[in-house]
Amino acid sequence: ITVKSSKEDPVTAAGEEGDDPNKEEPWETTLKTTVVDVEAGEFRGHRASLWELLHSRYIPEENRKEVLELYEAGELTLEQVKTIVTTIVTRTVAEERAER
């Protein structure tokens, strides 16, 4: 029985590890399926998911981490995330234009 259970444990652990990368958190799915119009930069003229915007070059990594942590913790609503993300993208694009 000891040998059998020790054989099963690694399989169970490996199975769980294998499942985790494919399993999305509900908040992550929401960000990937919520699309917005941002008339700035490369997003002009088409809708992008909040997830795409958060992971675009327009959002600094520290801002992305902070927004994701606060949203996951329930401290930001989806509407607040939309406002923050679209504002950062719009401002960053405007700053890039001003520097040219």
Contacts in CASP RR format, 6 or more apart in sequence:
PFRMAT RR
TARGET T0000
AUTHOR 0000-0000-0000
METHOD contacts of the structure
MODEL  1
ITVKSSKEDPVTAAGEEGDDPNKEEPWETTLKTTVVDVEAGEFRGHRASL
WELLHSRYIPEENRKEVLELYEAGELTLEQVKTIVTTIVTRTVAEERAER
24 32 0 8 1.000
25 72 0 8 1.000
27 71 0 8 1.000
27 72 0 8 1.000
28 51 0 8 1.000
30 78 0 8 1.000
31 49 0 8 1.000
31 50 0 8 1.000
31 51 0 8 1.000
31 54 0 8 1.000
31 71 0 8 1.000
31 81 0 8 1.000
32 49 0 8 1.000
32 50 0 8 1.000
32 51 0 8 1.000
33 49 0 8 1.000
34 49 0 8 1.000
34 50 0 8 1.000
34 78 0 8 1.000
34 82 0 8 1.000
35 47 0 8 1.000
35 48 0 8 1.000
35 49 0 8 1.000
35 50 0 8 1.000
36 47 0 8 1.000
36 48 0 8 1.000
36 49 0 8 1.000
36 50 0 8 1.000
36 53 0 8 1.000
36 82 0 8 1.000
36 85 0 8 1.000
36 86 0 8 1.000
37 45 0 8 1.000
37 47 0 8 1.000
38 44 0 8 1.000
38 48 0 8 1.000
38 53 0 8 1.000
38 86 0 8 1.000
38 89 0 8 1.000
38 90 0 8 1.000
39 45 0 8 1.000
40 58 0 8 1.000
40 89 0 8 1.000
40 90 0 8 1.000
40 93 0 8 1.000
40 94 0 8 1.000
41 58 0 8 1.000
41 89 0 8 1.000
41 93 0 8 1.000
42 56 0 8 1.000
43 52 0 8 1.000
43 53 0 8 1.000
43 56 0 8 1.000
43 89 0 8 1.000
48 56 0 8 1.000
50 78 0 8 1.000
50 81 0 8 1.000
50 82 0 8 1.000
50 85 0 8 1.000
53 59 0 8 1.000
53 85 0 8 1.000
53 86 0 8 1.000
53 89 0 8 1.000
54 64 0 8 1.000
54 67 0 8 1.000
54 68 0 8 1.000
54 85 0 8 1.000
55 64 0 8 1.000
56 89 0 8 1.000
58 88 0 8 1.000
58 89 0 8 1.000
58 92 0 8 1.000
58 93 0 8 1.000
59 67 0 8 1.000
59 85 0 8 1.000
59 88 0 8 1.000
59 89 0 8 1.000
59 92 0 8 1.000
60 88 0 8 1.000
63 88 0 8 1.000
67 76 0 8 1.000
67 81 0 8 1.000
67 84 0 8 1.000
67 85 0 8 1.000
70 76 0 8 1.000
71 78 0 8 1.000
71 81 0 8 1.000
76 84 0 8 1.000
END
